[in-house]
């Protein structure tokens, strides 16, 4: 597995544009992996089941297509309940945060501008 760089972790933790936010059945609007983590901790099991069941994979689809985190999306497809999903997202956020604090690759304004223009 390739080493994740600081710029990649930054992108995966960033807030998405308002137009791409996740509209949760309970009324929450989520714009980042961190917000998904917090929402999963206290959302009702019924809300989780609405978005993640045999017919729907809303969380993993949003994470893959909007956030761009293929690994987390793949992991979320395997989660059968809210508690597992919350732990999985929390673990991923922890890894991404650790990358931000340990990777010595500088993130410059040029790097950020390039990231936001894509």
C-alpha positions as semicolon CSV with decimal commas, in nm:
position;residue;x (nm);y (nm);z (nm)
1;X;0,000;0,000;0,000
2;X;0,135;0,342;-0,095
3;X;0,212;0,588;0,181
4;X;-0,054;0,855;0,218
5;X;0,075;1,206;0,184
6;X;-0,029;1,508;0,386
7;X;-0,198;1,665;0,082
8;X;-0,409;1,350;0,034
9;X;-0,513;1,342;0,399
10;X;-0,600;1,711;0,385
11;X;-0,821;1,654;0,083
12;X;-0,998;1,356;0,240
13;X;-1,073;1,552;0,558
14;X;-1,179;1,874;0,386
15;X;-1,535;2,001;0,372
16;X;-1,704;1,945;0,038
17;X;-1,897;2,220;-0,141
18;X;-2,246;2,280;-0,009
19;X;-2,393;2,142;-0,332
20;X;-2,231;1,805;-0,257
21;X;-2,325;1,774;0,108
22;X;-2,493;1,458;0,235
23;X;-2,858;1,502;0,321
24;X;-2,929;1,268;0,608
25;X;-3,283;1,141;0,665
26;X;-3,287;1,290;1,016
27;X;-3,227;1,638;0,873
28;X;-2,853;1,664;0,923
29;X;-2,635;1,802;0,649
30;X;-2,287;1,652;0,636
31;X;-1,996;1,807;0,451
32;X;-1,692;1,610;0,566
33;X;-1,562;1,279;0,694
34;X;-1,532;1,433;1,040
35;X;-1,898;1,538;1,031
36;X;-1,995;1,188;0,920
37;X;-1,799;1,047;1,212
38;X;-1,983;1,268;1,462
39;X;-2,322;1,201;1,303
40;X;-2,279;0,823;1,314
41;X;-2,198;0,834;1,684
42;X;-2,540;0,965;1,786
43;X;-2,770;0,903;1,490
44;X;-3,063;0,668;1,543
45;X;-3,013;0,313;1,424
46;X;-3,321;0,356;1,206
47;X;-3,159;0,649;1,026
48;X;-2,846;0,445;0,964
49;X;-3,056;0,154;0,838
50;X;-3,241;0,383;0,597
51;X;-2,914;0,492;0,436
52;X;-2,729;0,161;0,458
53;X;-2,914;-0,162;0,384
54;X;-2,944;-0,431;0,119
55;X;-3,078;-0,181;-0,132
56;X;-2,889;0,136;-0,039
57;X;-2,530;0,224;0,035
58;X;-2,569;0,600;0,068
59;X;-2,280;0,661;0,308
60;X;-2,025;0,458;0,115
61;X;-2,142;0,602;-0,217
62;X;-2,108;0,960;-0,089
63;X;-1,767;0,888;0,064
64;X;-1,646;0,733;-0,263
65;X;-1,799;0,976;-0,513
66;X;-1,785;1,304;-0,321
67;X;-1,516;1,275;-0,053
68;X;-1,298;1,060;-0,278
69;X;-1,193;0,811;-0,010
70;X;-1,204;0,477;-0,189
71;X;-1,071;0,282;0,112
72;X;-1,325;0,417;0,359
73;X;-1,606;0,367;0,108
74;X;-1,504;0,003;0,063
75;X;-1,490;-0,048;0,440
76;X;-1,832;0,113;0,491
77;X;-1,995;-0,130;0,247
78;X;-1,907;-0,408;0,491
79;X;-2,069;-0,241;0,794
80;X;-2,399;-0,387;0,905
81;X;-2,475;-0,145;1,188
82;X;-2,422;0,214;1,297
83;X;-2,177;0,132;1,576
84;X;-1,944;-0,055;1,339
85;X;-1,968;0,224;1,083
86;X;-1,895;0,490;1,347
87;X;-1,584;0,300;1,464
88;X;-1,468;0,251;1,106
89;X;-1,502;0,619;1,021
90;X;-1,340;0,721;1,351
91;X;-1,046;0,492;1,277
92;X;-1,004;0,638;0,929
93;X;-1,022;0,995;1,060
94;X;-0,758;0,904;1,319
95;X;-0,525;0,767;1,049
96;X;-0,578;1,078;0,835
97;X;-0,516;1,308;1,132
98;X;-0,199;1,116;1,217
99;X;-0,082;1,160;0,858
100;X;-0,131;1,534;0,894
101;X;0,088;1,547;1,203
102;X;0,362;1,306;1,092
103;X;0,405;1,365;0,718
104;X;0,673;1,626;0,659
105;X;0,560;1,699;0,302
106;X;0,469;2,068;0,301
107;X;0,128;2,174;0,179
108;X;0,175;2,501;-0,006
109;X;-0,076;2,754;-0,132
110;X;0,003;2,628;-0,484
111;X;-0,083;2,272;-0,376
112;X;-0,407;2,389;-0,217
113;X;-0,502;2,597;-0,521
114;X;-0,443;2,298;-0,748
115;X;-0,654;2,076;-0,520
116;X;-0,949;2,314;-0,516
117;X;-0,941;2,370;-0,892
118;X;-0,998;1,997;-0,962
